[in-house]
Amino acid sequence: PDIRWRREASYSYNRKEYDIAMDQFLRAARYADKPSQAMIAEMYWRGVGVPQDRELGYAWMDLAAERMYPNFVIKRERYWELLGADQRRNAIERGQQLLAEYGDDVAKPRLAKVLHRARTETTGSHAGFVSGGLKIIPMTGPLAGTGVTMSPEEYYAPRYWSPAEYFTAQDAEWGSPKRGRVDVGEVQNMAPGSGETPADPEPTPEP
């Protein structure tokens, strides 16, 4: 559900259906999806599809940086520098409520239950063999809608369904700064002291 709802949220965001995107990012966020939590932070910080609320934006980015993924930590610190003293106190207080519902201590077990339930629904022998004569067309997850088929053995590989291995893979993916190409556009005038770029944020790229 983390990848599924983040993926659908990104599609909605790109269509500028921001209210739908927010709901979908929130669904993913409940299953410990840090990129979705970061996108919720961006939407509140900039007021994209929601009333601008920088205290709440910081609280969400602080949650996204819970595992110390560099990109989210950098953004969190940037937000912090732009908040006043009262805003900082309020942001920390509001963040405790988010932590209680979306923090790893509760969100990781929530996702683990889903993964465990899915694994128990696997069709095959009691010895763990899944019929190799079958092919699966993924309806959710990173390959949903691609038309790609895969063997049940590949689909049910431990790296996708074992919570420990799954979160280890996430740490490997998001635990190092992202690299990519940056296109620099024309120089734009900014309001004095704003410290912000005028462009809307792009959805966080998927792993």
Secondary structure, DSSP 8 states (H G I E B T S, - for coil): -HHHHHHHHHHHHHTT-HHHHHHHHHHHHTTT-HHHHHHHHHHHHHTSSS---HHHHHHHHHHHGGG--HHHHHHHHHHHHHS-HHHHHHHHHHHHHHHHHHSHHHHHHHHHHHHHHHHHT--S-TTS---TT--B--SSSTTTTS---B-HHHHT-HHHH-HHHHHHHHHHHHSS---------------TT--S-SS--------
